[in-house]
Amino acid sequence: MIEYFEKVRGARLTFFWQPLGFPHPSIVPSAVLFPTEKHAAAKGKRKPLPDHGLVADYFDVDFKKPIGRSFIHRTETLWGEWAAESFAPIDAGVRYSGYLVAPTTGRYKFEAFADDEMRVWINENPVLFATLATNKGFASAYVELEGKTAHSLRMEYLDATANGQFLLHWIPPGFTDAMSIPCKALYPIKKAVPKEINFAGK
């Protein structure tokens, strides 16, 4: 059990472990976490990929050598001084991919922060580039999204040195404050998208 209290904005929590035989700590993967004993007992029946989230393909810092694959449930993470996965090095590049389904049609503002840098594409169109080299790692952009439609989403994040963290939030139409993109709006592969939802451009 973890109890977490946030009293000011910007506070975050990351849960690390260091399995036996591994050289450094890494984020505890969601694949080994279960909400109840019943869910834990049924772990052998779990799907290879969750219904919601994004596929995460890990590379070296040059994005040339594949290292491994996992998934994330949200468009944000905090590696800190350690690694995102037990199989990954502390410094690495990651390509996150999947589909984004907006609840309503309208103009969405996307806000990003990256240490060290991150690029984002929606429907294969470059949307933003966040890097510590400019504007202290912050970037934002507006994108018109059609509601109840699956838009392809790709993020490439690079943690070149030391503290690794990034986030991609949005401000939906009618709202004023940035918020986390909900897990239920993300789908890792095309087959995970419900049949009643159309794909952008089709």
Residue pairs with C-beta under 8 A, 6 or more apart in sequence:
2 13
2 15
4 13
12 78
14 27
14 77
14 78
14 79
14 80
15 27
15 28
16 25
16 26
16 27
16 28
16 80
16 82
17 25
17 26
17 28
18 24
18 25
18 26
19 86
22 86
24 82
24 83
24 90
25 82
25 83
26 82
26 83
26 84
26 85
26 86
26 88
27 77
27 79
27 82
27 83
27 84
27 85
29 70
29 85
29 86
30 50
30 71
30 73
31 46
31 70
34 40
34 43
49 55
49 71
49 188
49 189
49 192
50 71
50 73
50 188
51 187
51 192
52 73
52 183
52 184
52 185
52 186
52 187
52 188
52 192
53 71
53 72
53 73
53 74
53 98
53 183
53 186
53 187
53 188
54 71
54 72
54 75
54 96
54 97
54 98
54 153
54 155
54 186
54 188
55 69
55 71
55 96
55 97
55 98
55 188
55 189
56 69
56 70
56 71
56 72
56 84
56 85
56 94
56 95
56 96
57 66
57 68
57 69
57 94
57 95
57 96
57 97
58 66
58 67
58 68
58 69
58 70
58 84
58 85
58 87
58 88
58 92
58 93
58 94
59 65
59 66
59 67
59 92
59 93
59 94
59 95
60 67
60 89
60 92
60 93
61 91
61 92
61 93
61 158
61 159
61 160
62 93
63 93
63 95
63 156
63 158
67 87
67 88
67 89
67 92
68 85
68 87
68 88
70 85
71 188
72 96
73 183
73 186
74 180
74 181
74 183
74 186
75 96
75 155
75 167
75 168
75 169
75 180
75 181
75 186
76 166
76 167
76 168
76 169
76 180
77 84
77 164
77 165
77 166
77 167
78 164
78 165
79 90
79 159
79 163
79 164
79 165
80 163
80 164
80 165
81 90
81 162
81 163
81 164
82 90
83 89
83 90
83 92
84 92
84 94
84 164
90 159
90 164
91 159
91 160
91 161
91 164
92 159
93 156
93 157
93 158
93 159
94 156
94 157
95 154
95 155
95 156
96 153
96 154
96 155
96 156
96 157
97 152
97 153
97 154
97 155
97 188
98 152
98 153
98 186
98 187
98 188
98 189
99 150
99 151
99 152
99 153
99 186
99 187
99 189
99 190
99 192
99 193
99 199
100 122
100 145
100 150
100 151
100 152
100 153
100 181
100 185
100 186
100 187
101 148
101 149
101 150
101 151
101 185
101 186
101 187
101 193
101 197
102 108
102 145
102 146
102 147
102 148
102 149
102 151
102 172
102 185
103 147
103 148
103 172
103 185
104 147
104 172
104 173
105 145
105 146
105 147
105 173
106 144
106 145
106 147
106 172
106 173
106 174
107 142
107 143
107 144
107 145
107 173
108 142
108 143
108 144
108 145
108 170
108 171
108 172
108 173
109 140
109 141
109 142
109 170
109 171
109 178
110 120
110 127
110 128
110 140
110 141
110 142
110 143
110 168
110 169
110 170
111 138
111 139
111 140
111 168
111 169
111 170
111 171
111 178
112 118
112 120
112 128
112 130
112 138
112 139
112 140
112 166
112 167
112 168
112 169
113 130
113 137
113 138
113 139
113 165
113 166
113 167
114 130
114 131
114 132
114 137
114 139
114 157
114 158
114 165
114 166
115 132
115 137
115 159
115 163
115 164
115 165
115 166
116 131
116 132
116 137
116 158
116 159
116 160
116 161
116 164
117 129
117 130
117 131
117 132
117 133
117 137
117 157
117 158
117 160
118 129
118 130
118 131
118 155
118 156
118 157
118 158
118 166
118 168
119 126
119 128
119 129
119 155
119 156
120 126
120 127
120 128
120 129
120 141
120 153
120 154
120 155
120 168
121 127
121 152
121 153
121 154
121 155
122 143
122 145
122 151
122 152
122 153
123 151
123 152
123 200
123 201
124 152
124 154
127 141
127 143
128 139
128 140
128 141
129 139
130 137
130 138
130 139
130 166
131 137
131 139
145 151
146 200
148 196
148 197
148 198
149 197
149 198
149 199
149 200
150 187
150 190
150 193
150 197
150 198
150 199
150 200
151 200
152 200
153 186
155 168
157 166
167 180
168 181
169 178
169 179
169 180
169 181
170 178
170 179
170 181
171 177
171 178
171 179
172 179
187 193
190 199
193 199
